[in-house]
Amino acid sequence: MVFSIAISWLEMRVYLDSKGPNFVNEFVGMYLVVGFIFGQFSCILAFPVHLFAYFKVPTKTAHWIAVTTSILASLGVWFFFYMLAH
């Protein structure tokens, strides 16, 4: 969830910075709302891998597998919806 919101925050910052320093838009917070919604899909994708990692993989490696899976799921969901929109 955190990774999806971070991606949306980054996309929001890029959008705002591309419009200039004095650009104001009251709807720009929707990027974060969309990131929260994308986060739900990312959690659904990453959940089976997290279960596998925490039950079958050594503890030290499981944390890295879980973080990597969360990042890849967030990027995958963001890219999927980005491609649908364009």
N, C-alpha and C positions, 0 to 999 in steps of 0.2 A: 504494500500500500504506500509506504514511504517513497519507494523508488518511483512509482507512478505519479505521485504528487510532485516529486522533485523534477521529473521530466516535464510536467505541465508548467511548473514554475519557470523552468528554463525557457520553454517555448514562449511563455508570457513575457519574460524579460527581453527575449530577442525581438518579439513583436513590438513592444514598447520602445526599445532602443532604435528600431528601424524607422519609427515615426518621428523621432526627434525628441529633444530634451523637455519640451513643454507640452507634449501630447498628453491629453487626459481623456479617459474613456471609462465610464462607470460600469461597463459590462465586462471589463478585462478580467475580473475575478472568476468569470465562467471557466477560464482555463483551469483553475484549481478545482472547480466542481467537476469538470470533465475528467481531470486526473483522479479524483476520488472515485468516480464511476469506473474508469479504466482499471483502477486498483482492485475492484471487485473481481473483474475478469482475470487479472493477473494472479490473484489469490487462488482462484479456481484452478488455473493451469498449474501453479506451483505446488499445490497441496499434495498431490500424490508423490511427487519427488521428495518433498519434505518428509513425508511419512517413511518412505523407503530409506532416506538418508539417516533419519534418527533411530530407526530400528535395525538397520543392516550394516551401516558404515561405522567405523571407529569414531568416537566422540570428537576428536580433534579435527578430523576431515569433514564430519557432518556439518559443522558450522559453515565452512567454506562452500560446500556443495549447496547448502540452503541459501546463502547469500547470492551465489552465482545464479542459481535457479530463479531467485526472485528478480534479479536484474534482467536476466534474459526474458522472463515472462513479461515483465513490464515493458521492455523494449519491443517484444513481439506483439503484444496487444496494441501498443501505441502505433507501431508500423502498420498493423492490419487495419486499424480504423483510419489511419492517415491515407492508406491506399484506397479504402472505400470512399473517402471524401473527395479524392482527386481523381 
